[in-house]
Amino acid sequence: MAAHFSLILVVVTVLTGIVWLLDKFVFAPKRAANLRATQEQCAQPLDDNAIAKIVEPNPLVDTSVQIFPVIAIVLILRSFIYEPFQIPSGSMMPTLLDGDFILVNKFNYGLREPVNRTKFFENGSPERGDVVVFKYPVQPQIDYIKRVVGVPGDRVVYRNKTLYIQPVCVDKSQSCPKLERVLTDFQAVGEYEQVGMPLTRYQSNMPGKTHEILVNNNTYPRNQDFKSQPGLPKGEWLVPEGQYLMMGDNRDNSLDGRFWGFVPEENLVGEAVAVWMSFEFENNEQSLLPSWVPTGIRFERIGGIN
């Protein structure tokens, strides 16, 4: 849907831009010339109504001229600076909730043209701990949002619901980092639930960034479902060059890289940087209103994303 909208936006911008140029350099000068010729042929000065009829463009041209600047600004903002997204699930709880509307920075990881997404300007790469929107590698027409846990060259292990990271060795002439457990601090239990089971909230002290995660301590690890990487045991991955390993903060309720693999650099959309609006949707089957109608606004959630 996002790709279709981008294509439609580009087409509308191009078409209205062509009409805007034609009006500015062809149609408007012709209307001005017609007005001068008509005034020269009349003994009396033309009134305002007559002048307006002569210089007024047809409705199609007038509409295109009026909306082109607005459409062009929207295209530039959405394609190269910020794009709005809605969180449709709970896979990133407690960081992001269903009903959060977020802004995604399209500039941080380089600029891409909006249709084929070909990068034309380099401007940095995702860092471990970033919350990133990307094209789902299995179905690229779908946008996913997860957290980066492994950058190119990292060794990542997820064992017994515990994350271990061995950062890429940048300078091999010195002592390289070792595989270390990502330490977590208990925060609370029962604030969030999954299928009626309480979830435990922890603070995850990932190298370079601290954030919160949820773990369902009442379920077994799903190691048997993890995607295997040749030469490595299940639950262990070596992130290839130009790719990233993503995981959801709601560790036991997230379909992420543990199950389908890595995200290529070309699939990156941008970094999620802020919640600009957050709605509650609590209408049940007995409610007179449909489920998509908001029942409240969570003002306390508006702000930056950790």
MOKAKA-V112584 format. One line per field, one symbol per residue. phi: phi as a letter, one per 20 degrees, with the letter a starting at -180 (. if undefined). psi: psi as a letter, one per 40 degrees, with the letter a starting at -180 (. if undefined). Layout:
# MOKAKA-V112584
phi->???
psi->???
This chain:
# MOKAKA-V112584
phi->.fffffffffffffffffffffffdcffffffffffffffeefdffffffffffefffgfffffffegffffffffffeccccecdeebdfdfefcdgofddddfeegdndcffeelffcbebncfdgofecebfggfcffdedcbdfdbdgnfdcccclmceccdggefdffdfefdfcfefcdfdacnfccclmdfdeeceeefgnbdbdcccefecefdgfeffedgncffnccdfffmccddcefegebbecffdcoedfgfefdrefdbedabdeccfdfeffeffeefdadeffefqfde
psi->ddddddddddddddddddddddddecddddddddddddddehdiiiidddddddehiiddddddddeddddddddddddecihiihheaeeeiedhihehhihhheddfihiiecefhhehhfiiiiheihhhihhddgeehhihahhehiheihhhhhffhhihhiihdgeeihiiihihhiihhdihediihfehiihhihhgihehhiiihhgeeiiifddeihihheiihehihhiheiihiiidgdefhgadddeaihideehdihhdiheihihgehadeidiidehieihgdeehaih.
